[in-house]
Amino acid sequence: IQMLSVQPDTKPKGCAGCNRKIKDRYLLKALDKYWHEDCLKCACCDCRLGEVGSTLYTKANLILCRRDYLRLFGVTGNCAACSKLIPAFEMVMRAKDNVYHLDCFACQLCNQRFCVGDKFFLKNNMILCQTDYEEGLMKEGYAPQVR
């Protein structure tokens, strides 16, 4: 989506949404057509796409915002921790092939939540904090020998 200022000496362009002339100070250009700012809207939620961002999505003759496009056509999956469905528009955390709700991305032994930059370990498909991972190694006899 491009926002363009209308030059006063040019002939008004027709809006692809309402078919009226665009006499506003600004217009939007999207899909090789011109639009009033109020006419370029998501077909589902009616949000003004010029305000939401510079991207729109089209499928099945619908013009959609990112959230509704993903909700309608996005791939959903299940959380590796709680096994519940993750909506396609929801933010997630990933570890290898596993996908997690943000709230589920925690050590699966002590429930410690991870912050950006925290170390975590994936062992036997379980997310572990550093403490629980190292304790598990000690029990299994894999800990490096301290001299």
Helices and strands as residue ranges (DSSP letters): E 2-5, E 26-30, E 33-35, H 49-52, E 57-59, E 62-64, H 66-73, E 77-78, E 85-86, E 92-95, E 98-101, G 102-104, E 120-123, E 126-129, H 130-140
